[in-house]
Amino acid sequence: MSNPLDGRVALVTGAGAGIGEGVARRFADQGARVVVADLDENAGRRVASAINGVFVRTDVSNKADVEKAVQHTVSEFGAVDILVNNAWGGGAIGRVEKKTDEQLMLGIAVGYYGPFWAMRSVYPHMKSAGWGRIINMCSLNGVNAHMGTLEYNAAKEALRALTRTAAREWAPTGVTVNALCPAAKSQAFFRAIDHNPEIEALADSANPMGRLGDSYDDIAPVAVFLASDESRYLTGNTLFVDGGSHINGALWAPDLDAPTKQ
């Protein structure tokens, strides 16, 4: 029996760790040839080597870097069938009134413009092939307006709007565009609990399933579905892969006056 992604070429941003790594590994296990795009060269090369993929150093806040990653993918494999916009750079947790212009602009550049540039760059290739899958990693943080993460929330909700608009415009071409809102213990999560250890138990207990997900076993299989032929009639949707956290919202209300990091 063939794997669902046999013969497909995937570009995954932020694939050097966390959810991006889980998706890249799962895609490779399901037959895809994967390009790992990450700002961290050591992490990106490690993942690419482990999955027999290709690494391209990419700062997604830089348009030239993003376009280069797409062109590198096409040059290496002759196509780009699947794009996963996952990269995020992290940032300081703090109240709205304490956010700086620079924090907000960087968040929007990484979380919105980077995916936009990537989508715009891959679309001609996907349209020409009559087949394409774009998966944008969004967040329940934006949907529920979690405290302390303004730039992340704003970027992810803007990305969901972009997802729906592109899905509507590109539907006749065979290109689907969907958003996935995961809840997993990623590197960003572990950075947060380094400063606020109580967050881990609180996050687990607040989840209807009693735990946050695993990037490879819980999140990536849904990404495989969205990247496959099986999802051909699904576009413009937001899938909450979060153990049911979205049902009643988030209970986490951190002390924003305490110094911490995302």
C-alpha beads as a LAMMPS data file, in Angstrom:
LAMMPS data file: protein, C-alpha beads

262 atoms
261 bonds

1 atom types
1 bond types

-500.0 500.0 xlo xhi
-500.0 500.0 ylo yhi
-500.0 500.0 zlo zhi

Masses

1 110.0

Atoms # bond

1 1 1 0.000 0.000 0.000
2 1 1 1.447 3.385 -0.982
3 1 1 1.950 6.220 1.453
4 1 1 -0.399 9.212 1.129
5 1 1 2.406 11.639 0.285
6 1 1 4.425 9.461 -2.078
7 1 1 6.061 11.596 -4.755
8 1 1 5.037 14.890 -3.190
9 1 1 7.435 17.732 -2.391
10 1 1 6.891 19.675 0.831
11 1 1 8.388 22.918 2.112
12 1 1 8.020 23.296 5.890
13 1 1 9.092 26.500 7.611
14 1 1 10.285 26.425 11.192
15 1 1 10.956 22.698 10.799
16 1 1 14.063 22.654 12.962
17 1 1 12.120 21.988 16.173
18 1 1 8.707 21.587 17.750
19 1 1 5.578 21.229 15.662
20 1 1 7.455 21.977 12.441
21 1 1 9.897 19.176 13.133
22 1 1 7.072 16.777 13.933
23 1 1 5.330 17.652 10.662
24 1 1 8.536 17.367 8.617
25 1 1 9.337 13.970 10.119
26 1 1 5.803 12.675 9.594
27 1 1 5.702 13.939 6.010
28 1 1 8.961 12.143 5.258
29 1 1 7.665 8.958 6.863
30 1 1 4.598 9.207 4.610
31 1 1 6.639 9.428 1.425
32 1 1 7.221 13.153 0.894
33 1 1 10.502 14.762 -0.037
34 1 1 10.898 17.550 2.492
35 1 1 12.704 20.863 2.473
36 1 1 13.424 22.051 6.010
37 1 1 13.416 25.856 6.163
38 1 1 14.671 27.269 9.431
39 1 1 16.643 30.205 10.799
40 1 1 18.585 27.906 13.145
41 1 1 21.108 26.241 10.878
42 1 1 22.208 23.550 13.341
43 1 1 18.650 22.513 14.185
44 1 1 17.520 22.636 10.570
45 1 1 20.425 20.554 9.290
46 1 1 19.873 18.018 12.070
47 1 1 16.259 17.459 11.063
48 1 1 17.013 17.446 7.331
49 1 1 19.740 14.853 7.847
50 1 1 17.462 12.660 9.960
51 1 1 14.738 12.553 7.288
52 1 1 16.991 12.552 4.195
53 1 1 15.627 15.961 3.355
54 1 1 17.153 19.240 2.258
55 1 1 17.902 22.227 4.472
56 1 1 17.665 25.880 3.447
57 1 1 18.434 28.606 5.964
58 1 1 15.423 30.923 6.016
59 1 1 14.493 34.021 7.926
60 1 1 10.767 34.184 7.217
61 1 1 10.674 37.880 8.145
62 1 1 12.838 38.511 5.073
63 1 1 11.034 38.368 1.721
64 1 1 14.165 37.474 -0.250
65 1 1 14.864 34.540 2.085
66 1 1 11.320 33.224 1.727
67 1 1 11.373 33.464 -2.059
68 1 1 14.794 31.821 -2.097
69 1 1 13.449 28.886 -0.068
70 1 1 10.665 28.326 -2.589
71 1 1 13.041 28.546 -5.542
72 1 1 15.488 26.213 -3.805
73 1 1 12.697 23.676 -3.370
74 1 1 11.726 23.858 -7.033
75 1 1 15.356 23.700 -8.155
76 1 1 16.063 20.704 -5.943
77 1 1 12.952 18.644 -6.663
78 1 1 11.285 20.214 -9.693
79 1 1 8.096 21.090 -7.839
80 1 1 6.576 22.386 -4.633
81 1 1 3.341 20.533 -3.882
82 1 1 2.888 21.266 -0.189
83 1 1 3.646 24.379 1.848
84 1 1 3.443 24.431 5.635
85 1 1 3.795 27.904 7.148
86 1 1 4.835 27.117 10.688
87 1 1 7.763 29.334 11.654
88 1 1 7.539 31.615 14.668
89 1 1 10.347 33.426 16.441
90 1 1 8.988 33.846 19.946
91 1 1 8.924 37.047 21.938
92 1 1 8.406 38.599 25.338
93 1 1 5.086 38.052 27.090
94 1 1 3.587 41.315 28.306
95 1 1 0.579 43.564 28.451
96 1 1 -0.730 45.406 25.403
97 1 1 0.305 48.803 26.754
98 1 1 3.878 47.599 27.247
99 1 1 4.357 46.182 23.756
100 1 1 6.791 48.060 21.538
101 1 1 6.392 48.942 17.888
102 1 1 9.354 46.695 17.126
103 1 1 7.772 43.675 18.833
104 1 1 4.532 44.112 16.946
105 1 1 6.198 44.674 13.588
106 1 1 8.467 41.636 13.980
107 1 1 5.511 39.464 14.979
108 1 1 3.529 40.534 11.937
109 1 1 6.558 40.071 9.671
110 1 1 7.217 36.525 10.901
111 1 1 3.639 35.384 11.450
112 1 1 1.841 37.087 8.564
113 1 1 4.112 38.502 5.880
114 1 1 6.363 35.444 5.835
115 1 1 3.468 33.079 5.078
116 1 1 2.035 35.570 2.570
117 1 1 5.330 35.764 0.664
118 1 1 5.624 31.984 0.687
119 1 1 2.054 31.494 -0.540
120 1 1 2.476 34.052 -3.277
121 1 1 5.704 32.360 -4.383
122 1 1 4.403 28.776 -4.437
123 1 1 1.063 29.544 -6.054
124 1 1 2.235 29.786 -9.701
125 1 1 3.891 26.374 -9.390
126 1 1 0.839 24.792 -7.777
127 1 1 -1.566 26.414 -10.222
128 1 1 0.498 25.160 -13.154
129 1 1 0.418 21.637 -11.717
130 1 1 -3.314 21.851 -10.972
131 1 1 -2.621 20.591 -7.441
132 1 1 -1.401 22.154 -4.237
133 1 1 -1.802 22.048 -0.484
134 1 1 -1.111 25.010 1.787
135 1 1 -1.330 24.559 5.546
136 1 1 -1.033 27.625 7.757
137 1 1 -0.291 27.023 11.419
138 1 1 -2.533 29.397 13.328
139 1 1 -3.429 29.414 16.997
140 1 1 -6.145 29.294 19.604
141 1 1 -4.201 32.182 21.176
142 1 1 -5.592 34.473 18.505
143 1 1 -9.069 32.965 18.391
144 1 1 -9.521 33.343 22.160
145 1 1 -7.295 36.424 22.565
146 1 1 -4.944 34.904 25.124
147 1 1 -3.285 37.408 27.419
148 1 1 0.278 38.560 26.921
149 1 1 0.821 37.603 23.290
150 1 1 -0.592 40.493 21.265
151 1 1 1.781 40.269 18.290
152 1 1 1.323 36.499 18.039
153 1 1 -2.465 36.721 18.343
154 1 1 -2.714 39.498 15.767
155 1 1 -0.438 37.767 13.269
156 1 1 -2.225 34.428 13.566
157 1 1 -5.685 35.924 13.129
158 1 1 -4.476 37.907 10.114
159 1 1 -3.088 34.654 8.750
160 1 1 -6.485 32.983 9.171
161 1 1 -8.053 35.790 7.138
162 1 1 -5.405 35.306 4.463
163 1 1 -6.095 31.560 4.535
164 1 1 -9.797 31.994 3.853
165 1 1 -9.313 34.616 1.166
166 1 1 -6.711 32.584 -0.714
167 1 1 -8.854 29.462 -0.373
168 1 1 -11.780 31.261 -1.994
169 1 1 -9.726 32.715 -4.827
170 1 1 -7.654 29.614 -5.543
171 1 1 -10.344 26.946 -5.158
172 1 1 -10.893 26.533 -8.935
173 1 1 -7.199 25.783 -9.499
174 1 1 -6.858 22.635 -7.400
175 1 1 -5.000 24.457 -4.628
176 1 1 -6.462 24.122 -1.132
177 1 1 -5.593 26.403 1.771
178 1 1 -6.429 25.524 5.353
179 1 1 -5.492 26.665 8.848
180 1 1 -4.533 24.310 11.631
181 1 1 -4.635 25.449 15.262
182 1 1 -2.564 22.994 17.304
183 1 1 -2.036 22.550 21.023
184 1 1 1.279 20.825 21.626
185 1 1 4.285 20.984 23.895
186 1 1 6.520 22.758 21.431
187 1 1 9.797 24.578 22.050
188 1 1 7.874 27.831 22.583
189 1 1 5.812 26.113 25.279
190 1 1 8.896 24.794 27.049
191 1 1 10.494 28.260 26.941
192 1 1 7.414 29.603 28.696
193 1 1 7.445 26.984 31.457
194 1 1 11.131 27.610 32.083
195 1 1 10.009 30.887 33.631
196 1 1 6.577 29.802 34.863
197 1 1 6.774 26.066 35.719
198 1 1 3.189 26.013 36.969
199 1 1 1.950 26.651 33.431
200 1 1 2.573 23.044 32.351
201 1 1 0.269 21.458 34.937
202 1 1 -2.315 24.203 34.418
203 1 1 -2.277 23.762 30.635
204 1 1 -2.619 19.992 30.935
205 1 1 -5.439 20.177 33.472
206 1 1 -7.309 22.799 31.428
207 1 1 -7.307 20.565 28.363
208 1 1 -10.425 18.368 28.050
209 1 1 -8.206 15.373 27.275
210 1 1 -5.964 16.140 30.218
211 1 1 -2.815 16.820 28.228
212 1 1 -1.306 18.914 25.490
213 1 1 -0.514 17.059 22.298
214 1 1 2.613 15.557 20.817
215 1 1 3.888 17.211 17.647
216 1 1 4.568 13.992 15.756
217 1 1 1.793 11.716 17.029
218 1 1 -1.093 14.161 17.529
219 1 1 -0.569 17.205 15.294
220 1 1 1.358 15.914 12.285
221 1 1 -1.152 13.206 11.238
222 1 1 -3.775 15.914 10.678
223 1 1 -1.267 17.874 8.620
224 1 1 -0.668 14.720 6.551
225 1 1 -4.387 14.518 5.869
226 1 1 -4.538 18.170 4.810
227 1 1 -1.523 17.604 2.556
228 1 1 -2.966 14.526 0.857
229 1 1 -5.435 13.753 -1.913
230 1 1 -7.964 12.780 0.761
231 1 1 -8.529 16.446 1.660
232 1 1 -9.268 17.569 -1.892
233 1 1 -12.764 18.873 -1.052
234 1 1 -11.742 20.745 2.093
235 1 1 -10.514 24.335 1.847
236 1 1 -10.753 27.583 3.798
237 1 1 -11.252 25.770 7.076
238 1 1 -9.718 26.078 10.521
239 1 1 -9.069 22.733 12.191
240 1 1 -8.540 22.808 15.951
241 1 1 -6.149 19.981 16.783
242 1 1 -6.101 20.764 20.461
243 1 1 -7.717 17.985 22.476
244 1 1 -10.914 20.033 22.643
245 1 1 -9.378 23.170 24.175
246 1 1 -11.323 25.431 21.828
247 1 1 -14.703 24.225 23.086
248 1 1 -14.847 26.360 26.221
249 1 1 -11.874 28.627 25.652
250 1 1 -8.659 28.918 27.645
251 1 1 -8.471 29.214 31.418
252 1 1 -4.845 30.368 31.517
253 1 1 -4.484 33.895 32.927
254 1 1 -0.784 34.475 33.690
255 1 1 0.661 37.183 35.904
256 1 1 1.764 39.582 33.192
257 1 1 3.738 41.710 35.603
258 1 1 6.192 38.858 36.197
259 1 1 9.137 38.717 33.731
260 1 1 8.794 35.797 31.349
261 1 1 9.271 34.694 27.762
262 1 1 7.028 32.983 25.199

Bonds

1 1 1 2
2 1 2 3
3 1 3 4
4 1 4 5
5 1 5 6
6 1 6 7
7 1 7 8
8 1 8 9
9 1 9 10
10 1 10 11
11 1 11 12
12 1 12 13
13 1 13 14
14 1 14 15
15 1 15 16
16 1 16 17
17 1 17 18
18 1 18 19
19 1 19 20
20 1 20 21
21 1 21 22
22 1 22 23
23 1 23 24
24 1 24 25
25 1 25 26
26 1 26 27
27 1 27 28
28 1 28 29
29 1 29 30
30 1 30 31
31 1 31 32
32 1 32 33
33 1 33 34
34 1 34 35
35 1 35 36
36 1 36 37
37 1 37 38
38 1 38 39
39 1 39 40
40 1 40 41
41 1 41 42
42 1 42 43
43 1 43 44
44 1 44 45
45 1 45 46
46 1 46 47
47 1 47 48
48 1 48 49
49 1 49 50
50 1 50 51
51 1 51 52
52 1 52 53
53 1 53 54
54 1 54 55
55 1 55 56
56 1 56 57
57 1 57 58
58 1 58 59
59 1 59 60
60 1 60 61
61 1 61 62
62 1 62 63
63 1 63 64
64 1 64 65
65 1 65 66
66 1 66 67
67 1 67 68
68 1 68 69
69 1 69 70
70 1 70 71
71 1 71 72
72 1 72 73
73 1 73 74
74 1 74 75
75 1 75 76
76 1 76 77
77 1 77 78
78 1 78 79
79 1 79 80
80 1 80 81
81 1 81 82
82 1 82 83
83 1 83 84
84 1 84 85
85 1 85 86
86 1 86 87
87 1 87 88
88 1 88 89
89 1 89 90
90 1 90 91
91 1 91 92
92 1 92 93
93 1 93 94
94 1 94 95
95 1 95 96
96 1 96 97
97 1 97 98
98 1 98 99
99 1 99 100
100 1 100 101
101 1 101 102
102 1 102 103
103 1 103 104
104 1 104 105
105 1 105 106
106 1 106 107
107 1 107 108
108 1 108 109
109 1 109 110
110 1 110 111
111 1 111 112
112 1 112 113
113 1 113 114
114 1 114 115
115 1 115 116
116 1 116 117
117 1 117 118
118 1 118 119
119 1 119 120
120 1 120 121
121 1 121 122
122 1 122 123
123 1 123 124
124 1 124 125
125 1 125 126
126 1 126 127
127 1 127 128
128 1 128 129
129 1 129 130
130 1 130 131
131 1 131 132
132 1 132 133
133 1 133 134
134 1 134 135
135 1 135 136
136 1 136 137
137 1 137 138
138 1 138 139
139 1 139 140
140 1 140 141
141 1 141 142
142 1 142 143
143 1 143 144
144 1 144 145
145 1 145 146
146 1 146 147
147 1 147 148
148 1 148 149
149 1 149 150
150 1 150 151
151 1 151 152
152 1 152 153
153 1 153 154
154 1 154 155
155 1 155 156
156 1 156 157
157 1 157 158
158 1 158 159
159 1 159 160
160 1 160 161
161 1 161 162
162 1 162 163
163 1 163 164
164 1 164 165
165 1 165 166
166 1 166 167
167 1 167 168
168 1 168 169
169 1 169 170
170 1 170 171
171 1 171 172
172 1 172 173
173 1 173 174
174 1 174 175
175 1 175 176
176 1 176 177
177 1 177 178
178 1 178 179
179 1 179 180
180 1 180 181
181 1 181 182
182 1 182 183
183 1 183 184
184 1 184 185
185 1 185 186
186 1 186 187
187 1 187 188
188 1 188 189
189 1 189 190
190 1 190 191
191 1 191 192
192 1 192 193
193 1 193 194
194 1 194 195
195 1 195 196
196 1 196 197
197 1 197 198
198 1 198 199
199 1 199 200
200 1 200 201
201 1 201 202
202 1 202 203
203 1 203 204
204 1 204 205
205 1 205 206
206 1 206 207
207 1 207 208
208 1 208 209
209 1 209 210
210 1 210 211
211 1 211 212
212 1 212 213
213 1 213 214
214 1 214 215
215 1 215 216
216 1 216 217
217 1 217 218
218 1 218 219
219 1 219 220
220 1 220 221
221 1 221 222
222 1 222 223
223 1 223 224
224 1 224 225
225 1 225 226
226 1 226 227
227 1 227 228
228 1 228 229
229 1 229 230
230 1 230 231
231 1 231 232
232 1 232 233
233 1 233 234
234 1 234 235
235 1 235 236
236 1 236 237
237 1 237 238
238 1 238 239
239 1 239 240
240 1 240 241
241 1 241 242
242 1 242 243
243 1 243 244
244 1 244 245
245 1 245 246
246 1 246 247
247 1 247 248
248 1 248 249
249 1 249 250
250 1 250 251
251 1 251 252
252 1 252 253
253 1 253 254
254 1 254 255
255 1 255 256
256 1 256 257
257 1 257 258
258 1 258 259
259 1 259 260
260 1 260 261
261 1 261 262
